[in-house]
Amino acid sequence: MTIEVSNVTPTGAVDGSNTLFTLPSTFVSGSLKVYIGLRVDPSEYTELPESNQFSLNSAPLLGESVLVDYEFDDSSSDVTTATGS
């Protein structure tokens, strides 16, 4: 079964040059939704689920907020890790 988590802040510097961000758990490929203010078009990032990461085509500017929604398979992940609880 998959569980959806929302409004997760990935790790990675938001400094105008970094484009690689890491999530706290492995996500289901195709489930990632990235927001920098508004939702980012999926053609503007690359999912790297095997390493819990995604790469943006353009770096967010200093001070912008990066949030993600995604699904993960709870049979192989710890729910408390993914939700930060």
C-alpha positions in Angstrom: 0.0 0.0 0.0 1.2 3.5 -0.7 0.9 6.5 1.6 0.8 10.1 0.4 2.7 12.7 2.3 2.3 16.5 1.7 4.2 19.7 2.3 7.6 18.0 2.9 10.6 20.3 2.8 13.4 18.5 1.1 17.0 18.9 2.2 19.3 20.9 -0.1 20.4 24.5 -0.2 18.0 27.1 -1.7 20.8 29.4 -2.8 20.2 30.2 -6.4 22.6 27.6 -7.6 21.7 24.2 -6.1 19.4 22.0 -8.1 19.6 18.7 -6.2 17.2 18.0 -3.3 16.8 14.9 -1.1 13.6 13.6 0.5 13.4 11.7 3.9 12.2 8.5 2.3 12.1 6.7 -1.1 9.2 7.9 -3.2 7.1 6.0 -5.8 8.3 7.0 -9.2 5.8 9.3 -10.9 4.2 10.5 -7.7 6.4 13.5 -7.0 4.8 16.9 -7.0 7.2 19.9 -6.6 6.1 23.3 -5.5 8.1 26.5 -5.6 5.3 28.9 -4.9 3.2 27.2 -7.6 3.4 23.7 -8.8 6.5 23.0 -11.0 5.8 21.3 -14.3 7.1 17.7 -14.2 9.1 18.5 -17.3 11.2 20.9 -15.2 12.7 18.3 -12.9 14.1 14.8 -12.9 13.0 12.1 -10.4 15.8 10.0 -8.8 13.7 7.7 -6.6 16.5 5.2 -6.1 18.4 7.8 -4.1 15.4 9.7 -2.6 16.3 12.7 -4.7 15.1 15.0 -7.5 17.0 17.5 -9.6 15.4 20.7 -10.9 16.3 22.1 -14.3 16.7 25.6 -12.7 17.8 26.4 -9.2 15.3 28.0 -6.9 16.3 31.6 -5.9 17.6 32.4 -2.4 14.7 32.5 0.0 12.2 30.6 -2.1 10.4 27.8 -0.5 10.6 24.3 -2.0 7.9 21.8 -0.9 7.0 18.4 -2.3 4.1 15.9 -2.1 4.8 12.3 -2.9 3.8 8.7 -2.3 5.9 6.0 -0.7 5.4 2.3 -0.2 4.8 1.8 3.5 5.8 -1.9 3.3 9.4 -0.8 2.9 9.6 2.5 4.7 9.0 3.9 8.2 5.9 6.1 8.3 7.3 8.2 11.1 10.5 9.0 9.0 8.5 10.1 6.0 6.1 12.3 7.9 8.7 13.7 10.3 6.5 12.6 13.3 
